[in-house]
Structures are given as structure tokens and as C-alpha cells.
Amino acid sequence: MLDTTESGPVAPPEERRGCLFALSQPPLMIFLAVIGCLLLMASLHDLLML
């Protein structure tokens, strides 16, 4: 007969991570920095060149 009892330690449930954890990820920060630089360059072009 198959033994179905748990013999090892029980892992704690995954803790919920909020928005600040998502914002701290490097790929997202690089993406947001690129978008911010593009918006800044476009606004400076409109203000100074046009």
C-alpha cells in the first residue's frame, strides 16, 4: 500500500509581495528609465527647438 503521510518539513506558504517588490526589479526599472528618458527628450525638443 502507498504511504501518503508527509514525512518532511512543511514549507511555509508563499508570502504576498506588493507593488514595491515589482518596482524593485532591474528589468522593469531599466524599461521605466528608457521610457522616462524618451519623454524627457521629447519634451525638451518641444520646449527648446520648436
Backbone as ProteinMPNN parsed JSONL, in Angstrom:
{"seq_chain_A": "MLDTTESGPVAPPEERRGCLFALSQPPLMIFLAVIGCLLLMASLHDLLML", "coords_chain_A": {"N_chain_A": [[0.837, -1.177, 0.0], [0.455, 2.291, -0.674], [2.3, 4.822, 0.935], [1.028, 7.758, 2.176], [1.564, 9.719, 3.988], [3.013, 12.769, 5.179], [6.412, 13.135, 5.516], [8.486, 14.939, 5.574], [9.595, 18.333, 6.38], [7.101, 20.89, 6.466], [6.634, 23.269, 3.998], [6.526, 26.822, 4.357], [3.682, 28.865, 3.486], [3.656, 30.784, 0.429], [4.667, 34.141, 0.713], [2.842, 37.135, 0.22], [3.685, 39.506, -2.211], [4.056, 42.924, -2.765], [3.433, 45.894, -4.746], [5.744, 47.429, -4.519], [7.764, 45.564, -4.458], [7.648, 44.626, -7.076], [8.387, 46.93, -8.459], [11.024, 47.104, -7.786], [12.477, 45.467, -9.367], [15.162, 44.915, -11.606], [14.883, 44.744, -14.587], [12.404, 46.009, -15.039], [12.882, 48.533, -13.957], [14.858, 49.464, -15.707], [13.403, 49.547, -18.095], [11.443, 51.497, -17.401], [13.13, 53.665, -16.996], [14.155, 54.089, -19.578], [11.8, 54.763, -20.981], [11.152, 57.087, -19.551], [13.367, 58.709, -20.202], [12.969, 59.003, -22.959], [10.539, 60.428, -22.964], [11.396, 62.755, -21.657], [13.324, 63.716, -23.475], [11.662, 64.239, -25.677], [9.98, 66.227, -24.623], [11.836, 68.262, -24.033], [12.719, 68.777, -26.61], [10.383, 69.836, -27.74], [10.117, 72.135, -26.165], [12.51, 73.606, -26.543], [13.38, 73.483, -29.226], [11.259, 73.94, -30.958]], "CA_chain_A": [[0.0, 0.0, 0.0], [1.248, 3.51, -0.822], [2.325, 5.673, 2.127], [0.7, 9.136, 1.779], [1.821, 10.661, 5.084], [4.135, 13.68, 4.917], [7.482, 12.885, 6.475], [9.419, 16.061, 5.586], [9.054, 19.584, 6.931], [6.111, 21.553, 5.628], [7.11, 24.583, 3.556], [5.566, 27.885, 4.666], [3.017, 29.373, 2.279], [4.345, 31.928, -0.188], [4.211, 35.426, 1.209], [2.396, 38.019, -0.847], [4.601, 40.608, -2.48], [3.275, 44.026, -3.285], [3.866, 46.664, -5.898], [7.112, 47.906, -4.327], [8.662, 44.479, -4.859], [7.671, 44.601, -8.537], [9.119, 48.093, -8.947], [12.448, 46.997, -7.476], [13.113, 44.539, -10.287], [16.014, 45.651, -12.545], [14.385, 44.943, -15.953], [11.33, 46.994, -15.036], [13.472, 49.851, -13.723], [15.522, 49.869, -16.949], [12.327, 49.905, -19.025], [10.865, 52.774, -16.993], [14.135, 54.706, -17.218], [14.203, 54.358, -21.021], [10.579, 55.496, -21.32], [11.282, 58.414, -18.969], [14.324, 59.484, -20.999], [12.326, 59.361, -24.225], [9.578, 61.504, -22.695], [12.165, 63.95, -21.347], [13.9, 64.232, -24.714], [10.586, 64.793, -26.497], [9.512, 67.484, -24.036], [12.883, 69.263, -24.242], [12.706, 69.137, -28.026], [9.247, 70.729, -27.945], [10.322, 73.417, -25.497], [13.688, 74.364, -26.966], [13.619, 73.5, -30.667], [10.091, 74.395, -31.743]], "C_chain_A": [[0.889, 1.252, 0.0], [1.146, 4.371, 0.427], [2.109, 7.126, 1.702], [0.932, 10.137, 2.898], [3.034, 11.52, 4.732], [5.209, 13.452, 5.976], [8.449, 14.058, 6.581], [8.789, 17.296, 6.205], [8.098, 20.248, 5.931], [6.633, 22.945, 5.282], [6.075, 25.649, 3.909], [4.909, 28.387, 3.382], [3.755, 30.6, 1.744], [3.772, 33.225, 0.354], [3.845, 36.313, 0.028], [3.374, 39.174, -0.981], [3.822, 41.693, -3.19], [3.917, 44.708, -4.471], [5.305, 47.13, -5.741], [8.126, 46.828, -4.675], [8.777, 44.424, -6.376], [8.479, 45.765, -9.088], [10.615, 47.991, -8.691], [13.184, 46.047, -8.42], [13.908, 45.293, -11.349], [15.461, 45.79, -13.961], [13.268, 45.988, -16.022], [11.89, 48.396, -14.826], [14.19, 50.348, -14.972], [14.48, 50.305, -17.972], [11.736, 51.262, -18.676], [11.85, 53.917, -17.197], [14.224, 55.072, -18.695], [12.981, 55.162, -21.446], [10.65, 56.923, -20.773], [12.246, 59.29, -19.754], [13.723, 59.893, -22.338], [11.323, 60.489, -24.039], [10.302, 62.815, -22.393], [12.766, 64.566, -22.61], [12.833, 64.846, -25.607], [10.102, 66.12, -25.941], [10.556, 68.593, -24.187], [12.945, 69.703, -25.701], [11.562, 70.101, -28.312], [9.498, 72.104, -27.328], [11.427, 74.255, -26.13], [13.823, 74.486, -28.484], [12.447, 74.052, -31.471], [9.712, 75.823, -31.402]], "O_chain_A": [[1.958, 1.255, 0.612], [0.05, 4.626, 0.926], [2.916, 7.673, 0.951], [0.537, 11.296, 2.774], [3.964, 11.058, 4.07], [4.95, 13.56, 7.175], [9.165, 14.169, 7.576], [7.598, 17.307, 6.516], [8.283, 20.164, 4.716], [7.025, 23.707, 6.166], [4.875, 25.41, 3.777], [5.515, 28.338, 2.312], [4.385, 31.346, 2.493], [2.556, 33.394, 0.444], [4.467, 36.244, -1.032], [3.828, 39.743, 0.012], [3.034, 41.425, -4.096], [4.822, 44.172, -5.111], [6.027, 47.22, -6.734], [9.225, 47.135, -5.136], [9.863, 44.203, -6.911], [9.187, 45.608, -10.083], [11.397, 48.711, -9.311], [14.39, 45.849, -8.28], [13.378, 46.231, -11.945], [15.557, 46.884, -14.519], [13.207, 46.766, -16.974], [11.422, 49.348, -15.451], [14.138, 51.541, -15.271], [14.657, 51.322, -18.642], [11.546, 52.096, -19.561], [11.442, 55.028, -17.538], [14.356, 56.249, -19.03], [13.108, 56.135, -22.189], [10.251, 57.866, -21.456], [11.985, 60.476, -19.956], [13.944, 61.012, -22.8], [11.258, 61.405, -24.858], [9.86, 63.877, -22.832], [12.724, 65.782, -22.797], [13.077, 65.878, -26.233], [9.839, 67.048, -26.705], [10.199, 69.743, -24.441], [13.195, 70.873, -25.99], [11.741, 71.075, -29.043], [9.128, 73.123, -27.911], [11.298, 75.474, -26.243], [14.331, 75.494, -28.975], [12.646, 74.581, -32.565], [8.759, 76.361, -31.966]]}, "name": "protein", "num_of_chains": 1, "seq": "MLDTTESGPVAPPEERRGCLFALSQPPLMIFLAVIGCLLLMASLHDLLML"}
